Amino acid sequence: MERADAPARENKTMAVAFTRDDVREGLKQVYDPEIGINIVDLGLVYDADISEGGDVLVTMTLTSLGCPLGPVIVQEVQTALRDFQGIGDIDVKLVWSPPWTPDMMSEDAKDELGMW
C-alpha cells in the first residue's frame, strides 16, 4: 500500500530520447577490426528497432559466417549504445540472409578501400 504523501505514479510511457538515426550514428563508432571501416558504412547494420521503453534491437550481419571477431563486434555494438539517455536493453541479432557483399558498402567505404 502506498503512503498518502507519496508522489502519484504515472502509467505513461516516456518518449525515447533517441532515434533510429541516432543509433546508426552511434554504431559508426564500431569498426570492423580486420577492415578498419565502421560497421554502418560497411553495410553490416540492416536495422535498428527501438521499443517504447527504450530497448534496442540491432539486426546486422558480419562479412563472413565464420568471422572470428564476431563476438568482439557484438560487444562493441553494445558498448557504443549503452550511454544513450533512456536506453534499455541492447540486443544484437546476427542474421545471414541476405548475405553481406561489398555492394552493400557506402560510397565512402568503397573509396577508402580503393574500390570503384
N, C-alpha and C positions, 0 to 999 in steps of 0.2 A: 504494500500500500504506500502510495506517495504521500509525503508530508504536505500539509496545506500551503506552506510557504515555499515549496519547491517550484522552480520555473516550469511552466507547461511545456511539454514536448510536442513538437510538430511532427506530423507524419508526412511532411512534404519532402520530396527528393530534391536535394540541392543540384543546381545546374553544374555540370562538369566544366572546370575552368580551362580545359584544353580541347583541341580539335584533332581530327584525323591528320590534318596538315601539320599540326604541332608535333604529333607522334612521328610522322615521316621525317620532319626536320631533326628531331631528337635522334632518330636512327641513323642520320648521316654522320653521327659520331662513331659509329661502329664500322670498323674496317675489316675486310677480308685480309687476314694476316699474310696469306700467300700472294695475293694480287696487289694489295696496297690501295684499294679503292673501296669507298664506303658501300655498304650493302644496298642502299637505296639506288645509287647510280649504277650499281652492277645489275639491278633488276631482280634482286633476290627477294624483295619485300612485295608480296602480292596484295596484302590487305591489312588494315588495322581496324578492328571493331572496338568501339568504346560503349560500355553499358552505361545506363543512367547513374549507376553507383560509382562509376569511375574505373571499373575493371577494364583491362585492355587485353585483347587477343590479337597477337600479331601472327598472320599467316604468311609464311615465307618458305623458301627452298634454299638449297645450297648448290654450289656449282657442280657437285657430283654426289652421287648416292653414298659413296664411301669416304666423304670428306672427313679426314681425321680431326679437323679443328671445329667440327660442328658443335660440340658441347661448349667450346670456348666462345663461339659466336653467339650461341643462345644465351649464355651467361652475360655477355656484353650487351645484348639487347635489353635484358632485364635491368642491368646497371644503368644504361643510358636513360631509361624512362623513370626510374624509381624516385627521382627528385621532383617530378611534376606535381604541382599543387593539386591535392584531391585525388591522386591516383590510388586505385585499389590494388587488386591482384593483377599481376602481369603474367600472362601465359603466352608461350610461343608454340605454334602448331607448325611442324615441318611437314611439307607436302612434296610430292614428287611428280604431280601432274598439275599443270603442264611442266615438263622438264625444262630446266634452265638452258638457254642457249645464249651465245654472245649477242644475238639480235635484240635481247631484252635490255641491254645496257643503254644508258643515256648517251647522247652525243658527246658530252663532256668526258665520260668514262672511255668511250671509244677513242677520242682524241688523245687522252692521256696514255692509252696503251698503243697509240700509233695505228689504230685500225680505221680504215675508211672504205 
